[in-house]
Amino acid sequence: MTLLAKPWIWAWGAAALTFALTIGLTSGRGAGELAYAALSFGAFAAIVGLGQMLVITLGPGNVDLSIPATMTLAATLALKAMGSMPGTALLGLAIALAVGFGAGLTNYLLILLLRLPPIIATLAASLIYQSLAIWSNRGLRIKPPEALADFATGRFFGVPNVAWVGLGLAVLVWIALERSVWGRWLLATGQNMRAARLAGVPVERVRASTYLAVSVFAGLAGYLLASFSGGAALNMGAEYLLMSIAVVVIGGTSIAGGNSNVPGVWGAALFMFLVISMLNSYGAAAGLKNVLTGAIVIAIVIAASTRKGRK
């Protein structure tokens, strides 16, 4: 397979082209700042995108719409528990991950026991999570501990710390998909669930672990985003609903299931931030940005379907 035949190369190529165009419009000013911002904000999209990618790999109909609410609830409860007190960062992290685990378990049980379609189950659950976040927040904006805020906004070897976290998770997900039995089970389930079950794959365990993973990733993303931005807001996860799906599709993961693309998620996350950054520089309205994101996703899906049909 040639390099151009790899789906992820197009996401990275689009990101590089968009970066070059943006820098060209500013006559080369602010290249370093733009790259730093892209890595910082792209990291949050990549983290939730990696989780969404695992769910979409399960096959048609599998998607988690509770990511924004899970992020908000995890961040709110974590910051409330830490109370800006020094030395509580690990406590906050544990709470955020526990919230993610609880949300993922709830989502899966709704799907399994009530036999609800994932899109309905996760959407309904998100209303509960968002309500809990509103009830626990009560208009308060608690700042993260200073050391945690410094970590979230800091850098190591010139690369944002949050980007290192996102890259580390990407490597772990890649290893799980490419080098573990669980990864083979997930891909087999996504390609044909009935055949996978007949072949002895523990399909329900795979589905459960996948929905747990996406919610835990969302909880981590919410914790880091709140630490990065100086507090939790009730709408902090809103933009990551469409974004988490967009970076998966643009990154080359098949919406039909059974095929994942870890490098493409990161490339697509950088591409989407750079596109939105370019639109912001021209004062584009939020509605236009959403329309463009949706149009890009639709175009990618049509292109992928056309290519598959030709094969």
Disulfide bonds with the S-S distance in Angstrom:
none
